[in-house]
Amino acid sequence: MQSRLYNSAYRAWNYKQRFYTGENFLNPMPNTYFGKQVVVLTSGQTYSAAEDFAGAFKSLGRGKIIGEATGGSSGQPLMIDLPGSGSARICTKRDKLGDGGEFIGKGIQPDIIVSPTVADFRKGKDTVLEAAIVQLTAE
């Protein structure tokens, strides 16, 4: 992860922007390993800690991600109130995949793309969950 070390005076003086860079936090625990197949379901609504989890899962190669690309905006949001009772969130932390790959602005891509349709939604059919069940029961 990477986050700006902001100093307003430095900005006014036109100094180069400085960053804090964190270390790789992926630490598998082999003594607590679940040996069966695992999948993670994602969509464009997968953000924040859920997106960090999906990124760690993908980086570890633990199983398949099924669904749609994640939202692409993980990392400590800065909340700002706007006029007229509005609000905005600004991503303040640039997280990356374990191999250094970027997903901010584009999302974590699933291994198996499954996009629900309006017709399936109206029928109460969860196409992503059904694809996950097929993946988990396939040999």
N, CA, C and O atoms as a MOPAC input file, in Angstrom:
PM7 MOZYME 1SCF
protein

 N      0.82400 1    -1.17900 1     0.00000 1
 C      0.00000 1     0.00000 1     0.00000 1
 C      0.86300 1     1.23500 1     0.00000 1
 O      2.02800 1     1.20600 1     0.39700 1
 N      0.27200 1     2.31800 1    -0.45100 1
 C      0.98400 1     3.58500 1    -0.51000 1
 C      0.00100 1     4.69100 1    -0.15800 1
 O     -1.14700 1     4.66900 1    -0.60300 1
 N      0.45200 1     5.67300 1     0.64900 1
 C     -0.39100 1     6.80400 1     1.02100 1
 C      0.46300 1     8.06500 1     1.04400 1
 O      1.63200 1     8.02800 1     1.42700 1
 N     -0.12300 1     9.16700 1     0.63400 1
 C      0.61400 1    10.43100 1     0.59900 1
 C      0.92900 1    10.91900 1     2.00500 1
 O      0.11000 1    10.79200 1     2.91500 1
 N      2.11300 1    11.47200 1     2.17300 1
 C      2.49100 1    12.17900 1     3.38900 1
 C      2.33100 1    13.65900 1     3.05500 1
 O      3.23800 1    14.28700 1     2.50700 1
 N      1.19200 1    14.19200 1     3.38500 1
 C      0.85100 1    15.53700 1     2.93500 1
 C      1.33000 1    16.60600 1     3.90600 1
 O      1.12200 1    16.50700 1     5.11600 1
 N      1.96600 1    17.61900 1     3.36300 1
 C      2.39500 1    18.77800 1     4.12600 1
 C      2.04700 1    19.99800 1     3.27100 1
 O      2.65500 1    20.21200 1     2.22200 1
 N      1.08400 1    20.78700 1     3.70800 1
 C      0.59800 1    21.90700 1     2.89000 1
 C      1.69800 1    22.92000 1     2.57200 1
 O      1.72500 1    23.47900 1     1.47600 1
 N      2.60300 1    23.15900 1     3.52000 1
 C      3.70200 1    24.10000 1     3.24300 1
 C      4.60900 1    23.55100 1     2.14700 1
 O      5.05100 1    24.30100 1     1.27600 1
 N      4.89100 1    22.24600 1     2.18200 1
 C      5.72500 1    21.64400 1     1.13500 1
 C      5.06300 1    21.80900 1    -0.23300 1
 O      5.73400 1    22.06400 1    -1.23300 1
 N      3.74000 1    21.66100 1    -0.26100 1
 C      3.03700 1    21.81800 1    -1.53700 1
 C      3.17700 1    23.26000 1    -2.02800 1
 O      3.43600 1    23.49200 1    -3.20900 1
 N      3.00700 1    24.22400 1    -1.12500 1
 C      3.13400 1    25.63700 1    -1.49800 1
 C      4.54500 1    25.95900 1    -1.98300 1
 O      4.72600 1    26.80100 1    -2.86200 1
 N      5.53100 1    25.29600 1    -1.41400 1
 C      6.92500 1    25.52200 1    -1.80600 1
 C      7.31800 1    24.70400 1    -3.03800 1
 O      8.46500 1    24.75200 1    -3.48200 1
 N      6.37100 1    23.96400 1    -3.57800 1
 C      6.57100 1    23.14900 1    -4.77300 1
 C      7.57700 1    22.01400 1    -4.55500 1
 O      8.29300 1    21.62200 1    -5.47600 1
 N      7.62100 1    21.49700 1    -3.33100 1
 C      8.46100 1    20.33300 1    -3.04700 1
 C      7.82600 1    19.08700 1    -3.65300 1
 O      6.61300 1    19.03400 1    -3.85700 1
 N      8.63900 1    18.10800 1    -3.93200 1
 C      8.15400 1    16.84500 1    -4.47800 1
 C      7.28400 1    16.12200 1    -3.44100 1
 O      7.60500 1    16.10600 1    -2.25300 1
 N      6.18800 1    15.53000 1    -3.90400 1
 C      5.27100 1    14.78300 1    -3.04100 1
 C      5.97500 1    13.57900 1    -2.42700 1
 O      6.68500 1    12.85600 1    -3.12400 1
 N      5.78600 1    13.36100 1    -1.14100 1
 C      6.36800 1    12.19600 1    -0.46400 1
 C      5.26200 1    11.19300 1    -0.14400 1
 O      4.09600 1    11.55600 1     0.01100 1
 N      5.65800 1     9.91800 1    -0.04900 1
 C      4.69400 1     8.84800 1     0.20100 1
 C      5.18200 1     7.92600 1     1.30700 1
 O      6.38300 1     7.74200 1     1.50700 1
 N      4.22300 1     7.35700 1     2.01500 1
 C      4.49700 1     6.25700 1     2.93000 1
 C      4.17600 1     4.98300 1     2.16000 1
 O      3.10900 1     4.88200 1     1.55500 1
 N      5.07300 1     4.01700 1     2.17300 1
 C      4.83300 1     2.73300 1     1.51500 1
 C      4.87600 1     1.63700 1     2.55600 1
 O      5.86000 1     1.48300 1     3.28000 1
 N      3.77200 1     0.86200 1     2.62300 1
 C      3.68000 1    -0.23800 1     3.57700 1
 C      4.26900 1    -1.50300 1     3.00600 1
 O      4.56600 1    -1.58900 1     1.81400 1
 N      4.43200 1    -2.48100 1     3.86800 1
 C      5.01800 1    -3.75700 1     3.46500 1
 C      3.94300 1    -4.72800 1     3.01800 1
 O      2.74800 1    -4.46300 1     3.15400 1
 N      4.38300 1    -5.85300 1     2.48500 1
 C      3.47900 1    -6.92000 1     2.09000 1
 C      2.91100 1    -7.57400 1     3.34500 1
 O      3.65400 1    -8.09600 1     4.17500 1
 N      1.59000 1    -7.54100 1     3.47300 1
 C      0.93900 1    -8.06800 1     4.66900 1
 C      0.37600 1    -9.47700 1     4.46700 1
 O     -0.37600 1    -9.95900 1     5.31400 1
 N      0.72100 1   -10.14400 1     3.36700 1
 C      0.20100 1   -11.48200 1     3.10900 1
 C      1.03900 1   -12.50700 1     3.86500 1
 O      2.19600 1   -12.75300 1     3.52300 1
 N      0.45300 1   -13.08900 1     4.87300 1
 C      1.15500 1   -14.08100 1     5.69600 1
 C      0.30800 1   -15.33700 1     5.82500 1
 O     -0.46100 1   -15.45600 1     6.77900 1
 N      0.42500 1   -16.27300 1     4.90000 1
 C     -0.34800 1   -17.51400 1     4.99200 1
 C     -0.04600 1   -18.24600 1     6.30800 1
 O      1.06200 1   -18.17400 1     6.83900 1
 N     -1.04900 1   -18.94000 1     6.80800 1
 C     -0.90800 1   -19.69500 1     8.05500 1
 C     -1.09200 1   -21.17900 1     7.75300 1
 O     -2.21100 1   -21.68300 1     7.84800 1
 N     -0.01600 1   -21.90000 1     7.38800 1
 C     -0.14200 1   -23.28600 1     6.94700 1
 C     -0.73200 1   -24.21400 1     8.00100 1
 O     -1.31900 1   -25.23300 1     7.63800 1
 N     -0.60600 1   -23.91300 1     9.26800 1
 C     -1.15400 1   -24.79000 1    10.31300 1
 C     -2.66200 1   -24.70600 1    10.42800 1
 O     -3.27800 1   -25.56300 1    11.06000 1
 N     -3.26800 1   -23.69500 1     9.83300 1
 C     -4.72200 1   -23.55300 1     9.89100 1
 C     -5.33500 1   -23.63500 1     8.49500 1
 O     -6.41400 1   -23.09500 1     8.25200 1
 N     -4.65300 1   -24.30100 1     7.59700 1
 C     -5.05400 1   -24.38800 1     6.19800 1
 C     -6.30700 1   -25.24700 1     6.02300 1
 O     -6.37100 1   -26.36700 1     6.52900 1
 N     -7.30600 1   -24.71600 1     5.30100 1
 C     -8.50200 1   -25.46400 1     4.91300 1
 C     -8.22400 1   -26.05000 1     3.54100 1
 O     -8.07100 1   -25.30400 1     2.57400 1
 N     -8.15600 1   -27.36200 1     3.43800 1
 C     -7.68000 1   -28.02100 1     2.23400 1
 C     -8.66400 1   -28.19500 1     1.10300 1
 O     -8.28900 1   -28.67500 1     0.03300 1
 N     -9.90700 1   -27.82000 1     1.30600 1
 C    -10.89800 1   -27.98600 1     0.24000 1
 C    -10.92000 1   -26.76700 1    -0.67300 1
 O    -10.33900 1   -25.72700 1    -0.36300 1
 N    -11.60400 1   -26.91800 1    -1.80900 1
 C    -11.70700 1   -25.84200 1    -2.78400 1
 C    -12.46700 1   -24.65000 1    -2.18800 1
 O    -13.44200 1   -24.82900 1    -1.45800 1
 N    -12.01700 1   -23.45200 1    -2.50000 1
 C    -12.64000 1   -22.22600 1    -2.00500 1
 C    -12.81700 1   -21.26900 1    -3.17600 1
 O    -11.95900 1   -21.18900 1    -4.05500 1
 N    -13.94100 1   -20.53900 1    -3.18700 1
 C    -14.16900 1   -19.49700 1    -4.18300 1
 C    -14.59000 1   -18.21800 1    -3.46200 1
 O    -15.08000 1   -18.25800 1    -2.33300 1
 N    -14.39500 1   -17.09900 1    -4.12500 1
 C    -14.83900 1   -15.80300 1    -3.61900 1
 C    -15.71000 1   -15.16600 1    -4.69400 1
 O    -15.35000 1   -15.15600 1    -5.87100 1
 N    -16.85800 1   -14.63600 1    -4.28000 1
 C    -17.77700 1   -13.98700 1    -5.20800 1
 C    -17.57300 1   -12.47800 1    -5.14500 1
 O    -17.49500 1   -11.90600 1    -4.05800 1
 N    -17.48700 1   -11.83200 1    -6.30500 1
 C    -17.27900 1   -10.38400 1    -6.34800 1
 C    -18.21400 1    -9.73000 1    -7.35800 1
 O    -18.79400 1   -10.38600 1    -8.22300 1
 N    -18.33800 1    -8.41400 1    -7.21600 1
 C    -19.10000 1    -7.60600 1    -8.17000 1
 C    -18.53100 1    -6.19600 1    -8.14700 1
 O    -17.55400 1    -5.92200 1    -7.45000 1
 N    -19.13900 1    -5.32000 1    -8.90300 1
 C    -18.74200 1    -3.92300 1    -8.90100 1
 C    -19.04500 1    -3.23200 1    -7.58300 1
 O    -18.63300 1    -2.09200 1    -7.36800 1
 N    -19.76200 1    -3.91400 1    -6.70000 1
 C    -20.07500 1    -3.37500 1    -5.37600 1
 C    -19.09000 1    -3.86500 1    -4.31500 1
 O    -19.26800 1    -3.57900 1    -3.13100 1
 N    -18.06100 1    -4.59600 1    -4.72100 1
 C    -17.04600 1    -5.07800 1    -3.79000 1
 C    -15.98600 1    -3.99400 1    -3.63300 1
 O    -15.19700 1    -3.74300 1    -4.54400 1
 N    -15.98100 1    -3.35700 1    -2.46700 1
 C    -15.04900 1    -2.26600 1    -2.16400 1
 C    -14.41700 1    -2.48600 1    -0.80200 1
 O    -14.74500 1    -3.43800 1    -0.09300 1
 N    -13.51800 1    -1.60500 1    -0.45400 1
 C    -12.96100 1    -1.46500 1     0.88700 1
 C    -12.31300 1    -2.75900 1     1.35700 1
 O    -11.54100 1    -3.37000 1     0.61700 1
 N    -12.61800 1    -3.18200 1     2.58100 1
 C    -11.97600 1    -4.37100 1     3.14100 1
 C    -12.29400 1    -5.61600 1     2.31700 1
 O    -11.46200 1    -6.51800 1     2.21400 1
 N    -13.49100 1    -5.67400 1     1.72800 1
 C    -13.85400 1    -6.82700 1     0.89200 1
 C    -12.96600 1    -6.88400 1    -0.35200 1
 O    -12.59800 1    -7.96500 1    -0.81100 1
 N    -12.63100 1    -5.72900 1    -0.88300 1
 C    -11.75400 1    -5.69500 1    -2.05300 1
 C    -10.32200 1    -6.05400 1    -1.65700 1
 O     -9.62400 1    -6.74300 1    -2.40100 1
 N     -9.88900 1    -5.58900 1    -0.49300 1
 C     -8.56500 1    -5.99000 1     0.00900 1
 C     -8.50500 1    -7.50100 1     0.18900 1
 O     -7.50000 1    -8.12800 1    -0.14500 1
 N     -9.58500 1    -8.09100 1     0.72100 1
 C     -9.63300 1    -9.54200 1     0.89600 1
 C     -9.54400 1   -10.24800 1    -0.44700 1
 O     -8.78700 1   -11.20700 1    -0.59700 1
 N    -10.31800 1    -9.77700 1    -1.43100 1
 C    -10.29400 1   -10.39500 1    -2.76100 1
 C     -8.89700 1   -10.29400 1    -3.37700 1
 O     -8.43900 1   -11.22600 1    -4.03700 1
 N     -8.22600 1    -9.16800 1    -3.16200 1
 C     -6.86500 1    -8.99600 1    -3.67800 1
 C     -5.88700 1    -9.95800 1    -3.03300 1
 O     -5.04800 1   -10.54200 1    -3.71900 1
 N     -5.98400 1   -10.13000 1    -1.71300 1
 C     -5.10600 1   -11.07600 1    -1.01000 1
 C     -5.39800 1   -12.49600 1    -1.46900 1
 O     -4.47700 1   -13.28200 1    -1.69000 1
 N     -6.67200 1   -12.82600 1    -1.61200 1
 C     -7.08800 1   -14.15400 1    -2.06200 1
 C     -6.51200 1   -14.46000 1    -3.43900 1
 O     -5.97700 1   -15.54400 1    -3.67100 1
 N     -6.62800 1   -13.49100 1    -4.35400 1
 C     -6.09400 1   -13.67200 1    -5.70800 1
 C     -4.57100 1   -13.78600 1    -5.67400 1
 O     -3.99400 1   -14.63200 1    -6.35600 1
 N     -3.92000 1   -12.93400 1    -4.87900 1
 C     -2.45600 1   -12.93800 1    -4.80100 1
 C     -1.91000 1   -14.25400 1    -4.25900 1
 O     -0.84000 1   -14.70000 1    -4.67500 1
 N     -2.63200 1   -14.87200 1    -3.34000 1
 C     -2.18900 1   -16.13900 1    -2.75500 1
 C     -2.49600 1   -17.34300 1    -3.64900 1
 O     -2.00500 1   -18.44400 1    -3.40000 1
 N     -3.31600 1   -17.13100 1    -4.70000 1
 C     -3.65700 1   -18.23300 1    -5.59700 1
 C     -4.44100 1   -19.32300 1    -4.89800 1
 O     -4.33300 1   -20.49800 1    -5.25100 1
 N     -5.22500 1   -18.94100 1    -3.91300 1
 C     -5.91900 1   -19.92400 1    -3.06900 1
 C     -7.12400 1   -20.56600 1    -3.74400 1
 O     -7.49300 1   -21.69100 1    -3.40800 1
 N     -7.73900 1   -19.86600 1    -4.68800 1
 C     -8.92800 1   -20.39500 1    -5.36400 1
 C     -9.36900 1   -19.43600 1    -6.45000 1
 O     -8.63000 1   -18.53400 1    -6.84300 1
 N    -10.58100 1   -19.64300 1    -6.92600 1
 C    -11.11900 1   -18.83700 1    -8.02000 1
 C    -11.96200 1   -17.68400 1    -7.48400 1
 O    -12.65100 1   -17.80800 1    -6.47200 1
 N    -11.88700 1   -16.55400 1    -8.19700 1
 C    -12.80200 1   -15.44200 1    -7.96300 1
 C    -13.84000 1   -15.51500 1    -9.07000 1
 O    -13.50100 1   -15.61800 1   -10.24900 1
 N    -15.11000 1   -15.45900 1    -8.67700 1
 C    -16.21100 1   -15.62400 1    -9.62200 1
 C    -17.12200 1   -14.40100 1    -9.53200 1
 O    -17.42100 1   -13.92200 1    -8.43800 1
 N    -17.55800 1   -13.90200 1   -10.67500 1
 C    -18.49500 1   -12.78300 1   -10.71900 1
 C    -18.01100 1   -11.70700 1   -11.66200 1
 O    -17.64500 1   -11.97600 1   -12.80600 1
 N    -18.01400 1   -10.47700 1   -11.16000 1
 C    -17.58900 1    -9.33200 1   -11.94500 1
 C    -16.40500 1    -8.65200 1   -11.26900 1
 O    -16.10500 1    -8.93000 1   -10.10800 1
 N    -15.73400 1    -7.76200 1   -11.99400 1
 C    -14.60000 1    -7.02700 1   -11.43300 1
 C    -15.05400 1    -6.24200 1   -10.20000 1
 O    -16.18000 1    -5.74900 1   -10.13900 1
 N    -14.15700 1    -6.13900 1    -9.22400 1
 C    -14.45300 1    -5.36100 1    -8.02400 1
 C    -14.51000 1    -3.87600 1    -8.38000 1
 O    -14.21600 1    -3.48800 1    -9.51100 1
 N    -14.88800 1    -3.05700 1    -7.41000 1
 C    -15.09800 1    -1.63000 1    -7.64000 1
 C    -13.86700 1    -0.83500 1    -8.00800 1
 O    -13.98100 1     0.20400 1    -8.65800 1
 N    -12.68800 1    -1.29600 1    -7.60900 1
 C    -11.45200 1    -0.61300 1    -7.98400 1
 C    -11.14300 1     0.62900 1    -7.17000 1
 O    -10.48300 1     1.54700 1    -7.65600 1
 N    -11.61600 1     0.65900 1    -5.93600 1
 C    -11.33300 1     1.82800 1    -5.10700 1
 C    -11.20900 1     1.43300 1    -3.65300 1
 O    -11.93800 1     1.93200 1    -2.79500 1
 N    -10.29600 1     0.54600 1    -3.38600 1
 C    -10.06200 1     0.16200 1    -2.01000 1
 C     -9.19500 1     1.21300 1    -1.35200 1
 O     -8.56000 1     2.01600 1    -2.03400 1
 N     -9.16600 1     1.21200 1    -0.06900 1
 C     -8.23700 1     2.08400 1     0.62000 1
 C     -8.87800 1     3.25600 1     1.30600 1
 O     -9.50000 1     4.10500 1     0.66600 1
 N     -8.73200 1     3.30000 1     2.55700 1
 C     -9.16500 1     4.32000 1     3.48900 1
 C     -9.83200 1     5.54100 1     2.84200 1
 O     -9.13000 1     6.45300 1     2.40500 1
 N    -11.17600 1     5.58100 1     2.77100 1
 C    -11.81900 1     6.73200 1     2.14000 1
 C    -11.81100 1     7.96300 1     3.04300 1
 O    -12.00200 1     7.86300 1     4.25500 1
 N    -11.59100 1     9.10500 1     2.44000 1
 C    -11.71600 1    10.39500 1     3.11100 1
 C    -13.11400 1    10.89200 1     2.79800 1
 O    -13.45500 1    11.10300 1     1.63300 1
 N    -13.93000 1    11.08200 1     3.83300 1
 C    -15.31100 1    11.53100 1     3.64800 1
 C    -15.35400 1    13.05600 1     3.64900 1
 O    -14.76200 1    13.69900 1     4.51600 1
 N    -16.05000 1    13.62600 1     2.68400 1
 C    -16.18500 1    15.07200 1     2.57500 1
 C    -17.66000 1    15.41400 1     2.43500 1
 O    -18.35300 1    14.86800 1     1.57600 1
 N    -18.13800 1    16.32200 1     3.28600 1
 C    -19.50600 1    16.81100 1     3.15800 1
 C    -19.56900 1    17.84500 1     2.04100 1
 O    -18.68500 1    18.69200 1     1.91400 1
 N    -20.62700 1    17.76400 1     1.23200 1
 C    -20.83100 1    18.69100 1     0.12600 1
 C    -22.09600 1    19.50200 1     0.37800 1
 O    -22.96200 1    19.08600 1     1.14900 1
 N    -22.20300 1    20.65000 1    -0.26600 1
 C    -23.42300 1    21.45000 1    -0.10400 1
 C    -24.66100 1    20.65800 1    -0.51300 1
 O    -24.58400 1    19.75300 1    -1.34400 1
 N    -25.80000 1    21.00600 1     0.07700 1
 C    -27.05800 1    20.35200 1    -0.27500 1
 C    -27.16900 1    18.95300 1     0.27800 1
 O    -27.85600 1    18.11600 1    -0.30800 1
 N    -26.51600 1    18.67100 1     1.39000 1
 C    -26.54500 1    17.36400 1     2.05600 1
 C    -25.85500 1    16.26500 1     1.25900 1
 O    -26.09000 1    15.08200 1     1.50800 1
 N    -25.02300 1    16.63400 1     0.32100 1
 C    -24.27600 1    15.64800 1    -0.44900 1
 C    -23.00600 1    15.23100 1     0.27900 1
 O    -22.62800 1    15.82100 1     1.29200 1
 N    -22.37000 1    14.22400 1    -0.24700 1
 C    -21.09700 1    13.78300 1     0.31300 1
 C    -20.25500 1    13.16200 1    -0.79100 1
 O    -20.76000 1    12.79300 1    -1.85200 1
 N    -18.96400 1    13.05500 1    -0.51700 1
 C    -18.04500 1    12.43000 1    -1.46700 1
 C    -17.03300 1    11.61000 1    -0.68000 1
 O    -16.76300 1    11.88600 1     0.48900 1
 N    -16.48100 1    10.60200 1    -1.33400 1
 C    -15.40600 1     9.79000 1    -0.76600 1
 C    -14.21500 1     9.84600 1    -1.70900 1
 O    -14.35500 1     9.70800 1    -2.92400 1
 N    -13.04200 1    10.05100 1    -1.12500 1
 C    -11.81600 1    10.08900 1    -1.92200 1
 C    -10.89100 1     9.00200 1    -1.40500 1
 O    -10.62100 1     8.92200 1    -0.20700 1
 N    -10.41200 1     8.17300 1    -2.30400 1
 C     -9.49200 1     7.09800 1    -1.94700 1
 C     -8.16000 1     7.71500 1    -1.52300 1
 O     -7.53800 1     8.44500 1    -2.29600 1
 N     -7.71900 1     7.42200 1    -0.29000 1
 C     -6.49000 1     8.02600 1     0.22200 1
 C     -5.33500 1     7.04700 1     0.31800 1
 O     -4.22600 1     7.43200 1     0.68800 1
 N     -5.57900 1     5.79500 1    -0.00700 1
 C     -4.54600 1     4.76800 1     0.12900 1
 C     -4.52300 1     3.95000 1    -1.14900 1
 O     -5.56800 1     3.49200 1    -1.61200 1
 N     -3.36100 1     3.76400 1    -1.71300 1
 C     -3.21400 1     3.02500 1    -2.96900 1
 C     -2.76200 1     1.60200 1    -2.65700 1
 O     -1.57200 1     1.34100 1    -2.48000 1
 N     -3.71400 1     0.69900 1    -2.59300 1
 C     -3.38800 1    -0.70200 1    -2.36100 1
 C     -3.02300 1    -1.36000 1    -3.67900 1
 O     -3.43000 1    -0.90700 1    -4.74900 1
 N     -2.24700 1    -2.44000 1    -3.58800 1
 C     -1.84500 1    -3.19800 1    -4.77900 1
 C     -1.99600 1    -4.68800 1    -4.49500 1
 O     -2.12100 1    -5.10600 1    -3.34400 1
 N     -1.98300 1    -5.47100 1    -5.55200 1
 C     -1.98600 1    -6.92300 1    -5.41000 1
 C     -0.62300 1    -7.37400 1    -4.89100 1
 O      0.33300 1    -6.59900 1    -4.91200 1
 N     -0.52600 1    -8.59800 1    -4.43400 1
 C      0.71300 1    -9.12800 1    -3.87700 1
 C      1.90200 1    -9.06800 1    -4.82400 1
 O      3.04800 1    -8.96100 1    -4.38800 1
 N      1.62100 1    -9.13600 1    -6.12700 1
 C      2.71100 1    -9.07900 1    -7.10800 1
 C      3.01300 1    -7.64600 1    -7.55200 1
 O      3.80600 1    -7.42700 1    -8.46800 1
 N      2.37000 1    -6.66700 1    -6.89200 1
 C      2.56600 1    -5.26800 1    -7.24200 1
 C      1.59300 1    -4.75700 1    -8.28400 1
 O      1.62400 1    -3.57800 1    -8.63700 1
 N      0.72400 1    -5.63800 1    -8.78300 1
 C     -0.25300 1    -5.24400 1    -9.80400 1
 C     -1.26000 1    -4.23300 1    -9.27800 1
 O     -1.63900 1    -4.26200 1    -8.10800 1
 N     -1.67900 1    -3.35000 1   -10.15400 1
 C     -2.63400 1    -2.29800 1    -9.81400 1
 C     -4.07400 1    -2.80400 1    -9.94400 1
 O     -4.39200 1    -3.57000 1   -10.85400 1
 N     -4.93200 1    -2.36700 1    -9.02800 1
 C     -6.36300 1    -2.59500 1    -9.21900 1
 C     -7.18700 1    -1.35600 1    -8.92000 1
 O     -8.39800 1    -1.35400 1    -9.13900 1
 N     -6.55000 1    -0.29700 1    -8.42200 1
 C     -7.27500 1     0.95400 1    -8.19000 1
 C     -7.66700 1     1.52400 1    -9.55400 1
 O     -6.82800 1     1.67900 1   -10.44200 1
 N     -8.94400 1     1.83100 1    -9.70200 1
 C     -9.45100 1     2.39400 1   -10.95700 1
 C     -9.89000 1     1.37000 1   -11.97900 1
 O    -10.53900 1     1.72300 1   -12.96500 1
 N     -9.54800 1     0.09500 1   -11.76500 1
 C     -9.96900 1    -0.91900 1   -12.74500 1
 C    -10.55300 1    -2.16700 1   -12.09800 1
 O    -11.20900 1    -2.95500 1   -12.77900 1
 N    -10.33500 1    -2.36600 1   -10.81800 1
 C    -10.89700 1    -3.51700 1   -10.11700 1
 C    -10.04200 1    -4.76400 1   -10.23000 1
 O     -9.14500 1    -4.86200 1   -11.06700 1
 N    -10.34600 1    -5.70000 1    -9.36800 1
 C     -9.70800 1    -7.01600 1    -9.40300 1
 C    -10.55500 1    -7.87100 1   -10.33900 1
 O    -11.75900 1    -8.03200 1   -10.13900 1
 N     -9.91000 1    -8.41000 1   -11.35200 1
 C    -10.63600 1    -9.16100 1   -12.37600 1
 C    -10.90900 1   -10.58300 1   -11.89700 1
 O    -10.01400 1   -11.23900 1   -11.36500 1
 N    -12.13500 1   -11.06200 1   -12.08200 1
 C    -12.44700 1   -12.43500 1   -11.66600 1
 C    -11.80300 1   -13.46200 1   -12.59500 1
 O    -11.48900 1   -13.16900 1   -13.74900 1
 N    -11.61600 1   -14.65400 1   -12.07400 1
 C    -11.11700 1   -15.76100 1   -12.89100 1
 C    -12.22000 1   -16.29800 1   -13.78900 1
 O    -11.97100 1   -16.72500 1   -14.91600 1
 N    -13.44500 1   -16.26900 1   -13.27000 1
 C    -14.61500 1   -16.71700 1   -14.02600 1
 C    -15.61600 1   -15.56400 1   -14.02200 1
 O    -16.16700 1   -15.21700 1   -12.97800 1
 N    -15.84900 1   -14.97100 1   -15.19900 1
 C    -16.75700 1   -13.82600 1   -15.29400 1
 C    -18.19200 1   -14.32000 1   -15.39200 1
 O    -18.53800 1   -15.10700 1   -16.27300 1
 N    -19.01500 1   -13.84300 1   -14.47100 1
 C    -20.44300 1   -14.14300 1   -14.48700 1
 C    -21.16000 1   -12.83300 1   -14.18700 1
 O    -20.95000 1   -12.23300 1   -13.13300 1
 N    -22.00500 1   -12.38900 1   -15.11100 1
 C    -22.73600 1   -11.13700 1   -14.93500 1
 C    -24.22400 1   -11.41700 1   -14.83100 1
 O    -24.81700 1   -11.94400 1   -15.77200 1
 N    -24.83500 1   -11.07700 1   -13.71100 1
 C    -26.27800 1   -11.27700 1   -13.58000 1
 C    -27.04500 1   -10.42600 1   -14.58900 1
 O    -26.62600 1    -9.31900 1   -14.92600 1
 N    -28.15100 1   -10.94500 1   -15.05800 1
 C    -29.00300 1   -10.19700 1   -15.98300 1
 C    -30.22800 1    -9.67600 1   -15.23400 1
 O    -30.55400 1   -10.15300 1   -14.14700 1
 N    -30.89200 1    -8.70500 1   -15.82200 1
 C    -32.12800 1    -8.17700 1   -15.23500 1
 C    -33.17300 1    -9.29200 1   -15.15800 1
 O    -33.88900 1    -9.41100 1   -14.16300 1
 N    -33.25400 1   -10.09900 1   -16.20400 1
 C    -34.23400 1   -11.19200 1   -16.22200 1
 C    -33.96800 1   -12.17200 1   -15.08100 1
 O    -34.90800 1   -12.61000 1   -14.41800 1
 N    -32.70600 1   -12.52300 1   -14.84300 1
 C    -32.38300 1   -13.42800 1   -13.73500 1
 C    -32.73500 1   -12.78400 1   -12.39600 1
 O    -33.26500 1   -13.45200 1   -11.50800 1
 N    -32.44700 1   -11.50600 1   -12.24700 1
 C    -32.77300 1   -10.79600 1   -11.00200 1
 C    -34.27600 1   -10.81800 1   -10.75100 1
 O    -34.72200 1   -11.05500 1    -9.62800 1
 N    -35.04900 1   -10.57100 1   -11.79800 1
 C    -36.51500 1   -10.56800 1   -11.65500 1
 C    -37.05000 1   -11.94700 1   -11.26400 1
 O    -38.06200 1   -12.05300 1   -10.57100 1
 N    -36.36500 1   -12.99500 1   -11.71200 1
 C    -36.76400 1   -14.36700 1   -11.37600 1
 C    -36.25100 1   -14.79000 1    -9.99300 1
 O    -36.60700 1   -15.85900 1    -9.49700 1
 N    -35.41800 1   -13.95000 1    -9.37800 1
 C    -34.82400 1   -14.31900 1    -8.09400 1
 C    -33.68000 1   -15.30800 1    -8.24300 1
 O    -33.32600 1   -16.00400 1    -7.29000 1
 N    -33.10300 1   -15.37200 1    -9.43200 1
 C    -32.02700 1   -16.31000 1    -9.73200 1
 C    -30.67900 1   -15.64500 1    -9.46500 1
 O    -30.40400 1   -14.57300 1   -10.00500 1
 N    -29.84200 1   -16.26100 1    -8.64700 1
 C    -28.50400 1   -15.74100 1    -8.33900 1
 C    -27.49700 1   -16.46400 1    -9.22200 1
 O    -26.97800 1   -17.51800 1    -8.85500 1
 N    -27.22600 1   -15.88600 1   -10.39200 1
 C    -26.36400 1   -16.53900 1   -11.37800 1
 C    -24.92500 1   -16.69300 1   -10.89500 1
 O    -24.25500 1   -17.66400 1   -11.24500 1
 N    -24.44900 1   -15.74700 1   -10.09700 1
 C    -23.07600 1   -15.82600 1    -9.59800 1
 C    -22.95400 1   -16.95600 1    -8.57900 1
 O    -22.01000 1   -17.74400 1    -8.63200 1
 N    -23.89400 1   -17.03300 1    -7.66500 1
 C    -23.87900 1   -18.11900 1    -6.68000 1
 C    -24.01200 1   -19.47100 1    -7.36800 1
 O    -23.33100 1   -20.42600 1    -6.99400 1
 N    -24.87100 1   -19.56100 1    -8.35500 1
 C    -25.02700 1   -20.82400 1    -9.08400 1
 C    -23.72800 1   -21.22400 1    -9.78200 1
 O    -23.37400 1   -22.40300 1    -9.79100 1
 N    -23.01700 1   -20.26800 1   -10.36300 1
 C    -21.72600 1   -20.57300 1   -11.00300 1
 C    -20.71300 1   -21.03600 1    -9.96700 1
 O    -19.90500 1   -21.92300 1   -10.24200 1
 N    -20.75000 1   -20.44200 1    -8.77700 1
 C    -19.84100 1   -20.86000 1    -7.71100 1
 C    -20.12800 1   -22.28500 1    -7.27400 1
 O    -19.19700 1   -23.05700 1    -7.04300 1
 N    -21.38100 1   -22.64100 1    -7.15900 1
 C    -21.75000 1   -24.01400 1    -6.77000 1
 C    -21.28100 1   -24.99800 1    -7.82200 1
 O    -20.77000 1   -26.06600 1    -7.48600 1
 N    -21.44900 1   -24.65400 1    -9.09500 1
 C    -20.95400 1   -25.52500 1   -10.17600 1
 C    -19.45100 1   -25.70400 1   -10.05000 1
 O    -18.95100 1   -26.82200 1   -10.17600 1
 N    -18.71500 1   -24.60900 1    -9.80100 1
 C    -17.25500 1   -24.67300 1    -9.66200 1
 C    -16.85700 1   -25.55800 1    -8.48600 1
 O    -15.92500 1   -26.35600 1    -8.58900 1
 N    -17.56200 1   -25.41400 1    -7.37300 1
 C    -17.20800 1   -26.17600 1    -6.16700 1
 C    -17.55400 1   -27.65500 1    -6.26100 1
 O    -16.93300 1   -28.48000 1    -5.59100 1
 N    -18.53200 1   -27.99500 1    -7.08000 1
 C    -18.94500 1   -29.40000 1    -7.19100 1
 C    -18.31500 1   -30.09900 1    -8.38900 1
 O    -18.46000 1   -31.31100 1    -8.54400 1
 N    -17.60800 1   -29.33600 1    -9.25000 1
 C    -16.93100 1   -29.93600 1   -10.39800 1
 C    -15.67600 1   -30.69200 1    -9.93800 1
 O    -14.98500 1   -30.25200 1    -9.02000 1
 N    -15.40700 1   -31.75400 1   -10.53700 1
 C    -14.20700 1   -32.54600 1   -10.20400 1
 C    -13.26400 1   -32.57500 1   -11.37200 1
 O    -12.20000 1   -33.18800 1   -11.29300 1

